[in-house]
Amino acid sequence: MVVPKSQDEQLPASGSVDRGTSQQYRSNPSSYQQSGGPQHFSSNGNISPVNTSPHEPQEYTETDFLLPNKLYRASRFSGSMRAKDADGSGAPAETVCSIVIQILVPFLLAGFGTVSAGMLLEVVQNWDVFQEITEIFILVPAVLGMKGNLEMTLASRLSTAVNAGKMETAREKWMLIIGNLALKQLQATVLGLLASLMATVLGWMAEGKMPFNHVVLLCSASVSTAFMASLLQGVIMVGVIMGSKRLGINPDNVATPMAASFGDLITLAFLACFSQWFFSLIDLYPYVLYLVDMFFLCLIPLWVVIASKHPASHMLLRTGWEPIVTAMVISSIGGLILDKTVSDPNLAGILVYAPVINGIGGNLVSIQSSRISTNLHLNYSPREVPEDRRSCYNPCRTFLGSGANHRSAQILVLLVIPGQLVFIHTIHLMKGGHTLPSPLFTIAFLSASLIQVFSLLCIADCMVHCLWRRGKDPDSYSIPYLTALGDLFGTALLSLAFLMLWCIGDSDAKCVA
């Protein structure tokens, strides 16, 4: 690849050199600043000048950094991010204390956000639209999961760009932000439509029938919710990442959980309100629902034009659909499990806890995925992985080691039990309980959550490295899959836990149900 030319230096683009060359640059950057034009990097690390026009188009790959300016430009945090650990893994030089402090606050905020979403879901389940059109419950995990498909993916991409020093120039920064927000609105509209169609198909398969007016309502509610929630959360997410950059905080630790902090609550509130409003119009003014669908669909060409202005978002217009669509299908299967569980009056209490276990699992694994992806971007060329990841996968390697990512995996697992204890007691108090949850219920819930998070962290370690080895950008691919699997695992394990508690006659399970 031809190295992009800047005003004061010419640096190798991500993925254009092998690891030895990139390490040589980091140790002696001045040696790369003496040439007067773009250069090719040969396979043996030698530099050869080439004559190119300054207007010659540059090719981008999925693993290139998002901004085509200087590769490693100094900033308050990115400099420390490139410091090596003693084990030579290239992981961020962060202490355990700094990791815990940066993760804990957004983790708790995200947890209380999911608790609020669970309490809201328990309230709105008695609304007319949820009683008449039960297929909305299938929509819940799919629509809530869009924060993993869209917001967390955006947060991970921007976090990698910040850590690589790629958001220094104002023009390129705003091109990147606007292009990615437009791309996200396009993806939200399409995903909202596909999620409603998936809920329709699954509902028809389960019930054997599906009235057409129910299909229209599902489409209108899903598309409207996805669009509005994505727009609001996208703006908040950009602000969080810019603030993290100014404060010198690692956005990998903060951005993804903050993206989900009140994402579930906002999205669920939009879904409930839009659904109830459309339900009140479906008999008297059905054309309103059609107009809403047409309005959002007509905006699609506008988002395509805006997203095409930046090379990175233009590339994702072609390559970014596979993970988010697949993740939406996986989340919809979790929604079908939730719908069937809620239909049993003895297990209806699962509703208040489902967003908590799903949200917390997705938040924690997103942090780890974003950290691993940043480490690969900074220290390895595409298709090259660390030595210990080239053999058969061993789950022990995810947690046993001295690298920063090993430490973060250990911390994330250790956060599960105390965090979930706080959240289930908060739910119990908000529901008016004056006693502690029963020991059996607490053990069952914590076991389900621990199994979910442990499995997700192992899958994330394997998936991110496999995607990088295949030349795919983990920032765009891994988080949608992982959060969707978190929804599926969380809903399935929680349903199993409630079923077991009901079978043995646990009093607290009957109470929450």
Salt bridges, closest charged atoms under 4 A:
ASP8 OD1 - LYS70 NZ 3.72
GLU62 OE1 - LYS472 NZ 3.95
ASP85 OD2 - ARG407 NH2 4.00
GLU94 OE1 - ARG371 NH2 2.92
GLU122 OE2 - LYS431 NZ 2.69
GLU151 OE2 - LYS184 NZ 2.74
GLU168 OE1 - LYS245 NZ 3.96
GLU172 OE1 - HIS310 NE2 3.78
GLU207 OE2 - LYS340 NZ 3.77
ASP264 OD1 - LYS147 NZ 3.03
GLU384 OE2 - ARG390 NH2 3.94
GLU387 OE2 - ARG390 NH1 2.81
ASP388 OD2 - ARG389 NH1 2.93
ASP461 OD2 - ARG389 NH2 3.05
ASP461 OD1 - HIS465 ND1 3.28
ASP473 OD1 - HIS377 NE2 3.05
ASP475 OD2 - HIS377 NE2 3.64
